[in-house]
Amino acid sequence: MALKGFKVLEFVGLAPGPFCGMILADFGAHVTRIDKTPLNTFDVLKTGKRTLALDLKKPKAVEIARALCRTSDVLIEPFRPGVMEKLGLGPMDVMMENPGLVYARLTGFGQNGPHASLAGHDINYVALSGILSLFGRKDERPTAPINFAADFAGGGLLCAFGILAALLERHASGKGQIVDHAMVEGTAYVGSWLIRSQALSIWGKPRGENALDTGAHYYDTFKTKDGKYMSVGALEPQFYKELLEGLDLQNHLSQNSDDEKARQLLEAVFQTKTRAEWTEIFSTRNACVFPVLELSEVDQYPHNQERNVFLDRNMTKQKQLVPTPAPKLSRTPAASVALIDEKDELQMVEEICEEINLGKEEIKKLYREKVILIT
């Protein structure tokens, strides 16, 4: 796999950091998590990674963490500025001992600036990027896209890209560097086209009245007879023509029709058939019309099955879908680490500790002193 041989040390925080670590692990990196609790059920992205729970308030725990830093290629930390420095694990501390380390700092606001020390969540970062102002229907307040845009697209994913860029540069210089990644900036960067295209004719109206924000009747979702939905994205004339023919409305509408009246007509027509019926009708038409799938059924959709977009992690237990890694590489493809059986907790701890030359008796002592935390 593409990142085979790279060692990553992930200090566990909320979703963006674990997602960043998951991407690196899926593409072959060996990821070790430093957690503050041995049983972190909230982190659903921890599978396929090794875990060592440490009480970093104790000097011996910090010593263990520093030893792991010395043998790692990448460190990911999600804390507010100054936290790692107070622990003696800041970049100036550990990069002196390991000059090739890529030290990734994944935060909401970055390492400096008026908000650097403040708490925030996805909705706040998307708000400050300007992107949140674009999401929502006409005459309604801005609607956050769950915690997708900042935490994952602008956060974990772009941080992983920064790490890879730093690792690539290290081949030439032999030196690591600090990756200061703020989710506000990441969200704005992911939104580059949206921000830089505002002078185009598709924009210029209030939120919810433009072609791509549900203002146009040919770019929206429509309820079907069985209470499900179809997505319509017939922006170009050739696709719009196919849309009207599929709906048998070619003599009733044009792309320049009044959007509200056209929308009402489309809503009425879509409710005459089930989602399955509309899916069949548009399956042979190039109209940019597809079903809105629910998570419980995405792995059964024929195209997703053909491309192996989703896998079931628990084949014999309760169904748990896992998206497969993307993009697909032809020669060194990734494989989701979520499908790897988790190791026994004590086995993992001993394996990690042995790599930094801690013997079995010393490990037992660290258990007793609650430097290493186990269930």
C-alpha positions in Angstrom: 0.0 0.0 0.0 1.1 3.6 -0.7 2.0 4.6 2.9 3.4 1.2 4.0 6.3 1.7 6.4 5.2 5.1 7.7 4.5 5.3 11.5 1.9 7.7 12.7 1.3 8.8 16.4 -2.3 10.1 16.8 -3.2 11.9 20.0 -6.9 11.3 20.2 -9.5 14.1 20.1 -12.8 14.4 18.5 -13.7 13.3 15.0 -11.4 15.3 12.7 -8.1 13.9 14.1 -9.3 10.3 14.1 -10.5 10.7 10.5 -7.1 12.1 9.5 -5.5 9.1 11.1 -7.9 6.7 9.5 -7.1 8.1 6.0 -3.4 7.5 6.6 -4.1 4.0 8.0 -6.3 3.0 5.1 -3.5 3.8 2.7 -1.0 1.7 4.6 0.4 3.8 7.5 0.9 2.1 10.9 -1.2 4.3 13.3 -0.8 4.2 17.1 -3.4 6.2 19.2 -2.5 7.9 22.4 -5.8 8.1 24.3 -6.7 9.3 27.8 -9.1 6.5 28.4 -8.8 2.8 27.6 -12.4 2.4 26.5 -13.3 5.2 24.1 -16.5 4.0 22.5 -17.2 7.5 21.0 -14.3 7.1 18.6 -15.9 5.0 15.8 -12.8 5.6 13.6 -10.3 3.8 15.9 -10.6 0.3 14.4 -7.4 -0.9 12.7 -5.2 1.3 14.8 -3.3 0.4 18.0 -4.2 2.2 21.2 -2.2 3.1 24.3 -4.1 4.9 27.0 -1.8 7.2 29.1 -2.3 9.5 32.0 -0.2 12.4 30.5 -0.3 14.2 33.9 2.3 11.8 35.0 6.0 12.3 33.9 6.5 8.7 33.1 3.6 8.8 30.7 5.1 11.8 28.9 8.4 10.0 28.8 6.7 7.0 27.0 4.9 9.4 24.6 8.2 11.1 23.8 9.9 7.8 23.1 7.1 7.0 20.6 7.6 10.4 19.0 11.3 9.5 18.4 10.3 6.5 16.2 7.4 8.1 14.4 7.2 9.8 11.0 4.0 11.7 11.8 2.3 13.1 14.9 -1.3 14.3 14.9 -2.6 16.4 17.7 -6.0 18.1 18.1 -5.6 20.3 21.2 -5.8 24.0 21.7 -2.5 26.0 21.4 -0.1 25.4 24.3 -1.5 22.1 25.6 1.2 20.0 24.1 3.9 22.5 25.1 2.8 22.3 28.7 3.1 18.5 28.6 6.6 18.7 27.2 5.4 17.3 23.9 5.3 20.4 21.7 7.1 20.5 18.4 10.2 22.2 19.7 10.5 19.4 22.3 10.0 16.4 20.2 11.4 17.6 16.8 14.8 18.2 18.4 14.9 14.5 19.1 13.4 13.6 15.8 14.1 16.3 13.1 12.3 14.3 10.4 9.0 14.3 12.3 5.9 15.8 10.5 4.0 17.5 13.4 0.4 18.0 12.4 -1.7 20.4 14.5 -5.4 20.1 13.7 -7.5 22.8 15.3 -10.5 24.9 14.6 -8.8 28.3 14.5 -5.1 27.6 14.1 -2.1 28.3 16.4 -2.5 32.1 16.5 -5.1 34.8 16.1 -7.8 36.2 18.4 -9.8 32.9 18.4 -6.9 30.5 18.7 -7.6 29.7 22.4 -11.4 29.5 22.0 -13.5 26.4 21.7 -15.6 25.8 18.6 -17.4 23.2 16.6 -18.1 22.5 12.9 -21.0 24.9 12.7 -18.8 27.7 14.0 -15.9 27.1 11.6 -18.3 26.8 8.6 -19.9 30.1 9.8 -16.6 32.0 9.9 -15.5 30.6 6.5 -18.5 32.3 4.9 -19.7 29.0 3.5 -22.6 28.5 6.0 -24.2 31.7 4.6 -24.8 29.8 1.3 -26.6 26.8 2.8 -30.3 27.0 3.2 -33.6 27.5 1.4 -35.3 30.8 0.5 -36.4 32.9 3.4 -35.0 30.4 5.9 -32.0 30.7 8.2 -28.7 29.2 7.2 -28.6 25.4 7.6 -25.5 23.6 8.7 -24.7 20.4 6.7 -24.5 18.3 9.9 -20.7 18.3 10.9 -19.5 17.3 7.4 -17.8 20.4 5.9 -15.4 21.6 8.6 -14.7 18.5 10.6 -14.1 16.1 7.7 -13.7 17.8 4.3 -12.0 21.0 5.5 -10.5 19.3 8.6 -9.3 15.7 8.7 -9.1 15.3 4.9 -7.1 18.5 4.2 -4.9 17.8 7.2 -4.0 14.4 5.7 -3.2 16.2 2.5 -0.9 18.6 4.3 0.8 15.7 6.1 1.4 13.9 2.7 2.8 17.1 1.2 5.2 17.4 4.1 6.3 13.8 3.8 6.9 14.2 0.1 9.1 17.3 0.8 11.0 15.4 3.4 12.4 13.1 0.7 14.3 16.1 -0.7 15.3 17.9 2.5 15.4 15.1 5.1 13.6 17.4 7.5 10.1 17.3 9.0 7.9 20.4 9.6 4.9 21.7 11.4 1.5 21.4 9.7 -0.7 24.1 11.2 -4.2 23.2 9.9 -7.2 25.3 11.0 -10.7 24.1 10.1 -11.9 27.6 9.3 -9.2 27.9 6.7 -9.7 24.4 5.4 -13.4 24.9 5.0 -12.8 28.2 3.1 -10.3 26.4 0.9 -12.6 23.5 0.1 -15.2 26.2 -0.8 -12.7 27.9 -3.2 -15.0 27.5 -6.2 -18.1 28.7 -4.4 -16.2 31.8 -3.1 -14.4 32.6 -6.3 -17.4 32.1 -8.6 -19.7 34.6 -6.9 -19.4 37.0 -9.9 -20.9 34.4 -12.2 -24.5 34.7 -13.3 -25.5 31.5 -11.4 -25.2 33.6 -8.2 -26.2 37.1 -7.2 -29.5 36.4 -5.6 -30.4 35.9 -2.0 -29.8 32.4 -0.4 -32.2 29.8 -1.8 -32.9 31.7 -5.1 -29.9 30.7 -7.1 -29.4 27.8 -9.5 -27.4 25.6 -7.2 -29.0 26.4 -3.8 -32.5 25.1 -4.5 -33.6 28.3 -6.3 -34.0 26.5 -9.6 -36.7 23.9 -10.2 -34.3 21.7 -12.1 -31.8 21.4 -9.2 -33.6 20.1 -6.1 -35.1 17.0 -4.5 -38.6 15.8 -5.0 -40.9 13.6 -2.9 -42.3 10.4 -4.5 -45.5 8.5 -4.0 -44.0 6.3 -1.3 -42.6 9.1 0.7 -39.0 8.8 -0.6 -37.1 11.3 -2.7 -35.4 11.7 -6.1 -32.5 14.1 -6.7 -32.7 16.3 -9.9 -29.6 18.1 -11.2 -30.6 18.8 -14.8 -28.6 22.0 -15.2 -27.6 21.8 -18.9 -30.2 22.0 -21.7 -29.5 18.4 -22.9 -30.1 17.0 -19.5 -33.2 19.2 -18.9 -34.7 17.9 -22.2 -34.3 14.3 -20.9 -35.8 15.3 -17.6 -39.0 16.6 -19.2 -39.3 13.6 -21.5 -38.9 11.3 -18.5 -41.6 13.1 -16.7 -43.7 13.5 -19.9 -43.7 17.3 -19.4 -42.0 18.3 -22.7 -45.0 20.2 -23.8 -45.5 22.0 -20.5 -42.2 23.4 -19.3 -39.0 25.0 -20.4 -35.8 25.8 -18.5 -36.9 29.4 -18.4 -40.3 28.7 -16.9 -41.2 30.4 -13.6 -39.4 28.4 -11.0 -42.2 28.3 -8.4 -44.9 27.2 -10.8 -42.5 24.7 -12.4 -41.5 23.4 -9.0 -45.1 22.8 -8.1 -45.7 20.9 -11.3 -42.6 18.7 -10.8 -43.7 18.0 -7.2 -47.1 16.9 -8.3 -45.7 14.7 -11.1 -43.1 13.0 -8.9 -45.7 12.1 -6.4 -47.6 10.0 -9.0 -45.0 7.2 -8.9 -42.8 5.5 -6.3 -39.0 6.2 -6.1 -38.3 2.7 -7.5 -40.6 3.5 -10.5 -38.9 6.8 -11.2 -35.5 5.2 -10.7 -36.3 2.7 -13.4 -37.7 5.4 -15.8 -34.5 7.5 -15.5 -32.1 4.5 -15.5 -31.7 4.8 -19.3 -32.0 8.5 -19.5 -29.0 10.9 -19.2 -31.1 13.4 -17.2 -29.0 13.7 -14.0 -31.9 12.2 -12.0 -31.1 9.6 -9.3 -32.7 8.3 -6.1 -31.9 9.8 -2.7 -30.6 6.7 -1.0 -30.9 6.2 2.8 -27.8 4.8 4.7 -29.6 1.5 5.3 -29.8 0.8 1.6 -26.7 2.4 -0.1 -24.7 -0.9 -0.2 -27.6 -2.6 -2.2 -27.6 0.0 -5.0 -26.3 -1.7 -8.1 -23.6 0.9 -9.0 -22.4 1.1 -5.4 -22.2 -2.7 -5.4 -20.2 -2.9 -8.7 -17.7 -0.3 -7.4 -17.6 -1.7 -3.8 -18.3 1.7 -2.4 -19.4 0.2 0.9 -18.5 -2.9 2.9 -20.2 -4.5 5.9 -17.8 -4.6 8.8 -20.0 -7.0 10.9 -21.0 -9.8 8.5 -22.6 -11.9 11.1 -23.6 -9.3 13.7 -25.6 -6.1 13.4 -24.9 -4.4 10.0 -22.3 -1.7 10.2 -21.4 0.0 6.9 -17.9 1.1 6.1 -17.1 3.3 3.1 -14.2 1.9 1.2 -11.1 4.2 0.8 -11.0 6.7 -2.1 -9.5 7.4 -4.5 -8.6 3.9 -5.9 -5.0 3.5 -6.8 -4.1 1.0 -9.6 -0.9 -0.3 -8.2 -0.9 0.2 -4.5 -4.6 0.3 -3.5 -5.8 1.1 -0.1 -7.8 -1.2 2.2 -10.1 -0.1 5.0 -8.5 -0.8 8.3 -12.0 -0.9 9.8 -12.2 -4.4 8.5 -9.2 -5.6 10.6 -10.1 -7.5 13.7 -9.1 -5.5 16.8 -6.3 -6.9 18.9 -6.6 -7.8 22.5 -6.0 -4.7 24.6 -3.1 -6.1 26.7 -1.5 -7.5 23.6 -1.6 -4.1 21.9 -0.2 -2.3 25.0 2.7 -4.8 25.3 3.4 -4.6 21.6 3.7 -0.8 21.7 5.8 -0.8 24.8 8.2 -3.4 23.6 8.9 -1.2 20.6 10.4 1.4 22.9 12.2 -1.2 25.0 10.0 -1.5 28.0 10.1 -4.9 29.6 7.2 -6.9 30.9 7.9 -6.2 34.5 8.2 -2.5 33.9 4.9 -2.6 32.0 3.2 -4.3 35.0 4.6 -1.5 37.2 3.2 1.1 34.9 -0.2 -0.6 35.2 0.0 -0.5 39.0 1.0 3.2 39.0 -1.8 4.0 36.5 0.6 5.5 34.1 -0.8 3.2 31.5 -4.5 2.8 31.8 -6.4 -0.4 31.0 -9.9 -1.6 31.4 
